Amino acid sequence: MNIHEKYIKRCIEIAKNGLGNTRPNPSVGSVIVLNNKIIGEGFTSEYGGNHAEVNAINSVKDKSQLKSATLYVTLEPCSHFGKTPPCSDLIILNKIPNVVIGCVDDSLKVAGKGIEKLKNSGCNVTVGILENECKTHHKRFFTFQNKQRPFIILKWAETKDGFMAPELKNEQKPVWITNIYSRQLTHKWRTEEQAILVGTNTVLQDNPSLTARDWKGENPVRIVINKEGKLSKKFNVFNKESKTILITNKDIDFSNNMVKQICHVLFKHNITSVIIEGGSKTIQMFIDENLWDEARVFTGNCTFKKGLKAPVLSGRLISESTIFEDLLKIYSND
């Protein structure tokens, strides 16, 4: 690993601190280095607040050091006015001579303009360090910008014999397949994504809250596909813990290309990422339309013998791990 990769790797690590808080902006990480020593670092603040480069520059106590330093950042500094002034202007103002960038921001508002502005000011700019890793970190942002839909994560738990739910249920609540640690991880994921989506049957059968109650962080926006829009407001998804959006026959045509229409509705609501949590029919619908980016599948240490079959998925396995007795496999849709 060369010196540039070392510090871009650090940028990616601190950028993760902003996941779930910066949306719809990307969670960027930045460090400032002088004589092989980090003198400042920062990540993107909550939406409307400072960008990573601003926080990194502000963290440097002796600003005179900036004139000899190198600024590292996961994503190209912005060149336009939004909620905040352009980061490229601040870099130029502080006369930082070297900037190392993980990946280019190919959104229409930036698309190389930040790099061009820095170079025109005399700054030495290096681009493409750990580019794939940076693009993976910013996958939600790039998917939303380039595909005009949210980054889609499928998530479910199944038994060792391939069922999502038993044949018979006595109560209107979930039947847990995984252990408490897997469920806590699921709640952590909910804080990292902007929305969570389920179908009507999941609400009727399980009455879920769809919140991140077992992890500190912001609850996701709840999306419920409900054709007639007649769900009782007594269900937990309508409590005051988070916003809930119903997608009804007023929003989409339920007889044709439902998934693409759902994605369009979410894009209009400025949803940059969504977890599809159920049920089996809803998840399979996204699989069949090949509209998903990542799948996170738990296999619990139990069997049902009969019941609701889990979705059938083919994708590239990118990781496999165990959480006590549970098996977690993560797939990518290449």
N, C-alpha and C positions, 0 to 999 in steps of 0.2 A: 504494500500500500504506500503510494507516494504522499508527500506532504499535503497536496491539494485534496486528495481523497480523504485523508485523516480529518480535515476540518469540515469538509462537506458532510461526512458521516456524522460529525457532531451536530451540524445544522439540522440534519434529518431527525436526530434523536430529540433535540429540544423542540423541533416543530411539532412533534407528537403531543406536546403539552397543550396545544391549542385546538386539537381535534374536538369537534362538536361545539366549539364556542365562536368560531370565526365565520361560519356560514352566512351568506353564500360565498364569502371570500375564502381562498385557500389558506390553510395553516402553514405559513412559511417559517423557516428557521434561518437565523443569521448569526455569524460570529465574526469578530474583528480581531486580527492577529498582528502582533508586532514582535519581531525577533523570536519567532517560534513560541510565543506566549499569547494566550487568549486574554485580551484586555477588555473585551465587551461581548455580550451576546444577548439575543432577544428572539422572541417568537411573536407571531401576529396576535394582537389583542382582540377582544370581542368586537363583533361587527360595529363599525363606526369609529373604532379606536385606532391606535397606531399600528402601522405595519411592522414587520420583523426588523427591517433595516433601521427604522426610526428608533425602536426600542433598544437595538444593539448600540447605535450611536449614542443615545441618551445614557446608556449604562457606563460609558467610558468617562472616568472622572477627569482625566487630563486631556482635554480636547486637542491640545497641541500635538499629541501623539498620532492623531488621525492622519496628519500630513505625511506620515511615513508608513502607514499601516496597510493591511490587505483586508478587504471585506469579503466574506464568503456568504453565499445565500443560495437556498435551494431552487428558487425561481427568479427569473429575470425581474429586476426592479421595475416598478410601474413608471410610466411616463406621462400619465394623464391625471387630471383633477377628478376625484370622486368624493367620497366622504372625507378624504384627507388629501393633502398636496402630493405631488409626485415624489417617490422615493429617490429616483435618479437625480432630481434637483438637489435634494438634501446631501446626497453623496458628493455631488459636484461642489456644493456650497462649502462643505467641510474639507474639500481638496484631498479626498482619499485617492491615492494614486493607482491602486490595484483593486480590481473587483473580479472575483471568481464565482461563476454562476453554474449551478447544477444543470438546469434545463431552461429552454426558451419558453416564454409565455406566448402561446400562439393564438390567444384570444384577439379579437379584432381591435380592441382598445390599445393593446400593447404590441404584440407580434413583431418583436425586434426593435421597436422604436426606443425602448429604454436602453438597450445595448448601443444603438446608434448614437443616442444623445451622450452617453458616457464616453464613447470613443471620440466623438467630435470635440469633447471638452479636454481631450488629451489623456484620458484615463486608459490604463492598460487593462483590457478585458479578456478574460479566459472563460470559454463557454464549453459545457458538455462534460463536466467532471461528475462521475457517478450518475450519468444522465438517466439510465434506466431506473436506478434506485429512486431518484428524485421524481421521475414520472410516476412510478408506482405509489410513492407517498402522496402525490397530488392527483391520484386517479379519479377522485370525485370531481375535482375542478375541471380536469381535461375532458371527462365524459360529458359533463353538463355543457361545457362550452362547445365541444366539437360534435357531439351527437344530439344535442338539444333534448336531453332526457337525464334523469338522475342516474347515478351509479347504483346498480341493483344487486343487492345481496340476498340470496335465498338462505333461509335458516330453518332447520327442523331437527327434531330428535326422533329416533326410531328405536324399536326394540331389536334384540339380536336376531329375531325371526322376521324383521322387516315391517313392523306395524307402527303407526303413529298414534293410534288410539284403540282402546279395547272395543269389543263388539257391543257391550252393554255398559252404561254408566248410571250410577245411582244418584249422582249429584251434578249440579250445573257449575262445575269448576274443572280445571285441568287435572288429568291423571298424570302424575310426574313419572317420566321415564329416566331422567338424569338425576344426578346428585346435586346437593345444594351449591357445590363449588362451580359446577357447570352452569347452573342457573345464575349465579353471581356474575360469571363471565359474560353471560348473555345480557345482563343488565348493564355491564360496562360497555358492551357494544352499542346498546341503545343510546348511551350518552354520546357516542362518537358519530352517530348518523342522525340525519335531520328528521327522518320520518320512519314510521313502521306501518305496514299495511297488512290487513287481514280481510277475509271474506265474511259474509253474513253468518255462515254456519259456525265459524269459530266463535263469534260473539254469542250466538244462541246456545252453543254447547258448553262453552267454557267460561263465559262472562269475564274475560280477562281485563285487566286495567291497562296493560301495554305501557307501563311506566318503568322507570329505572330505580325503583324503590330500594334495591339492594346494592346500589352504588351511588356515590356522590357525583352529581352532574345534572345536566338539564334533561328533562323528559323529551322524547321525540314527539313530533306532531303525529297524531293517530289518523290513519286513513282507513276507512271502512267501505268496501264495495257492497252497496246495498241498492239493488235495482229499483225498488219502489220508494225508498227513502222513508220507510215507516217503522224503523226500529224504535222500541220504547226508550225513552230518556232515562229509564231506571237502570239501564246497563252501565257497567263501570266505565266503558269507553267514553261516556258522556259526563264523567265527573269533572271537577274543576282543576284537576292536576295537570292537564295539558290540553292543547287545542285539538279538536277532532273535525276532520273533513269527511263528509259522506260523498261518495261517487255514485250517482243515481242515473236513471234513464234520461234525466234532463241534461246530463253531462256527456254521456257516451251512448252509442248504439250497441246494445248487448247482443245483437245478432251477428256482429261482424267485427273482426280485428280488435277485440276488446283490449288486449295488452298494449297495442300501439296507442290506442286512444287513452288508456290509463296513463301511459308515459307522457302523453301530450298534456293531460290535465295537471299532472305533477309538475311538469316543466313550467306551465303557466302560473302555478303557485310558487315558483322559485325554489322547488325542492331539489337539492343537489345530490342527495343520497337517500336510499330507502331500503329497509329490511323487510322482505316479504316473509312473514312468519306463519301464514296459514290461511286456510287449511291445506290439505293435500291437493285438492282440486285446484285451488288458486295457485299454489306453487307449481303444479304440473303444467298449468296454462302458460306460465312464463317460460318454463323449460321447452314446451312444444313450439312456442313462437321464437325460441332461441333469443329471448330478450332478458339476459341476465349476465352479470359480470363475475360474480363470485358466489360460491355456495359453501355454507358451513354446516356440516352434518354431524350430529352427535349420535352415537350408538350406546344406549344404556345397557346395563348388566341385568336385563330382565327379558321375559318373553310374554306374549299375549295369546299365541296360538291362533286366535281369530281376531278380526277387527278391521280397522281402516288401514289399508296398505299405504306405505310411505311412497313418495314420488320416486320416479325412475330417472336417473340423471347420468349423462356422460360428459366428462370434462377432464381437464388435466389436474391430477392430484399435485398440489403444491406443498402441502404439509400434513403430517399425521402425528398426533400426540395423545397422551392419556391423561385424564384428570381423575385420579384414583381409579375407580372401576370403569369410568366412561371413556370411550374412544372418540376423538374429534378429528375429522378429516375435512380439509379445506381444499376446494376445487376452484380452478380458474377456467372461464369460458374463452378459449383462445380463438 
